[in-house]
């Protein structure tokens, strides 16, 4: 039996596993799920993508299962970083367009709820994964 990994190594491993699984799962969603499951739901508060919240929760749950409750801040940070990158790309597209159809504040306003739900899904998935981690550790 190998010795237990130090906490920082478990966090690095959990971070890598969560990000790789998030990228792979996002790619698979486009290839495997029917198009109707991938629809963007337009609401009064913005655009929502329910399947992406499930994918985020599952992948961050993997990180929580590997590293426990300490992974929560990393999961939230990773999700925020992905959203910052997404919004930066969208802002660049809007800024590069000669006839700006959507102002930047519209872009931010229509994605704020989706970003918030993504962060909540990441936190919930991590919490559930950390519960599983704690139960598994208690059985040892």
PLY file of the C-alpha trace (Angstrom):
ply
format ascii 1.0
element vertex 140
property float x
property float y
property float z
element edge 139
property int vertex1
property int vertex2
end_header
0.00 0.00 0.00
1.42 3.39 -0.93
1.67 6.18 1.64
-0.98 8.89 1.61
-0.25 11.84 -0.64
0.43 15.22 0.95
-2.57 17.57 0.80
-1.10 19.83 -1.90
-0.46 16.86 -4.18
-4.05 15.71 -3.78
-5.22 19.24 -4.65
-3.04 19.36 -7.76
-4.24 15.92 -8.83
-7.88 16.87 -8.18
-7.49 20.13 -10.10
-5.99 18.37 -13.10
-8.64 15.63 -13.00
-11.48 18.16 -12.76
-10.21 20.32 -15.63
-9.45 17.39 -17.94
-12.82 15.79 -17.18
-14.55 19.14 -17.76
-12.91 19.53 -21.16
-13.61 15.92 -22.18
-17.19 15.99 -20.90
-17.89 19.28 -22.67
-16.58 17.80 -25.89
-18.60 14.60 -25.42
-21.82 16.50 -24.72
-21.65 17.95 -28.22
-21.05 14.54 -29.75
-23.27 12.23 -27.70
-26.33 14.09 -26.40
-29.24 14.92 -28.66
-29.38 18.50 -29.89
-32.50 19.26 -27.86
-30.59 18.54 -24.63
-27.92 21.04 -25.64
-30.33 23.92 -26.23
-29.70 27.30 -24.71
-32.72 28.41 -22.73
-33.46 32.09 -23.10
-35.01 33.70 -20.04
-35.79 37.25 -19.09
-32.57 37.28 -17.04
-30.29 35.81 -19.69
-29.30 32.65 -21.46
-29.06 29.36 -19.55
-27.49 26.04 -20.52
-28.79 23.42 -18.07
-26.64 20.55 -19.35
-23.49 22.56 -18.68
-24.44 22.96 -15.02
-24.79 19.19 -14.67
-21.43 18.64 -16.36
-19.79 21.25 -14.12
-21.27 19.69 -10.98
-20.12 16.20 -11.96
-16.58 17.26 -12.89
-16.08 19.41 -9.81
-17.60 16.58 -7.78
-14.74 14.42 -9.04
-12.30 17.00 -7.69
-14.12 17.06 -4.35
-14.03 13.26 -4.21
-10.28 13.28 -4.80
-9.28 16.16 -2.50
-12.15 16.70 -0.09
-13.60 19.99 1.09
-10.34 21.87 0.43
-11.12 21.65 -3.28
-14.12 24.00 -2.94
-12.16 27.23 -3.39
-10.30 25.73 -6.34
-13.54 24.58 -8.00
-15.10 28.01 -7.63
-11.89 29.65 -8.86
-11.66 27.36 -11.89
-15.27 28.02 -12.80
-14.79 31.77 -12.47
-11.62 31.58 -14.57
-13.47 29.74 -17.33
-16.22 32.37 -17.26
-13.73 35.24 -17.32
-12.05 33.67 -20.35
-15.41 33.13 -22.05
-16.56 36.68 -21.45
-13.20 38.05 -22.59
-13.49 36.19 -25.88
-17.08 37.36 -26.35
-16.08 40.95 -25.53
-13.29 40.71 -28.08
-15.73 39.51 -30.71
-18.15 42.32 -29.88
-15.34 44.89 -29.89
-13.98 43.67 -33.22
-17.34 43.86 -34.96
-17.79 47.02 -36.96
-21.53 47.10 -36.39
-21.90 46.29 -32.72
-25.24 44.55 -32.39
-24.93 43.93 -28.66
-23.22 46.37 -26.28
-20.83 45.01 -23.68
-23.22 45.61 -20.77
-25.84 43.48 -22.55
-23.28 40.71 -22.93
-22.44 40.80 -19.23
-26.06 41.10 -18.15
-27.24 38.14 -20.22
-24.46 35.87 -18.95
-24.44 36.86 -15.26
-27.12 34.38 -14.21
-25.51 31.55 -16.14
-22.12 32.29 -14.56
-23.71 32.37 -11.11
-25.46 29.04 -11.71
-22.18 27.54 -12.95
-20.41 28.61 -9.77
-23.27 27.22 -7.68
-23.12 23.92 -9.61
-19.36 23.74 -9.04
-19.81 24.36 -5.32
-22.62 21.80 -5.03
-20.68 19.18 -6.98
-17.58 19.75 -4.87
-19.60 19.54 -1.67
-21.18 16.24 -2.73
-17.81 14.88 -3.83
-16.26 15.96 -0.52
-19.04 14.16 1.38
-18.21 10.99 -0.52
-14.50 11.56 0.21
-15.21 11.98 3.93
-17.34 8.82 4.08
-14.69 6.87 2.22
-11.97 8.16 4.60
-14.11 7.32 7.65
-14.37 3.68 6.54
-10.61 3.24 6.53
0 1
1 2
2 3
3 4
4 5
5 6
6 7
7 8
8 9
9 10
10 11
11 12
12 13
13 14
14 15
15 16
16 17
17 18
18 19
19 20
20 21
21 22
22 23
23 24
24 25
25 26
26 27
27 28
28 29
29 30
30 31
31 32
32 33
33 34
34 35
35 36
36 37
37 38
38 39
39 40
40 41
41 42
42 43
43 44
44 45
45 46
46 47
47 48
48 49
49 50
50 51
51 52
52 53
53 54
54 55
55 56
56 57
57 58
58 59
59 60
60 61
61 62
62 63
63 64
64 65
65 66
66 67
67 68
68 69
69 70
70 71
71 72
72 73
73 74
74 75
75 76
76 77
77 78
78 79
79 80
80 81
81 82
82 83
83 84
84 85
85 86
86 87
87 88
88 89
89 90
90 91
91 92
92 93
93 94
94 95
95 96
96 97
97 98
98 99
99 100
100 101
101 102
102 103
103 104
104 105
105 106
106 107
107 108
108 109
109 110
110 111
111 112
112 113
113 114
114 115
115 116
116 117
117 118
118 119
119 120
120 121
121 122
122 123
123 124
124 125
125 126
126 127
127 128
128 129
129 130
130 131
131 132
132 133
133 134
134 135
135 136
136 137
137 138
138 139
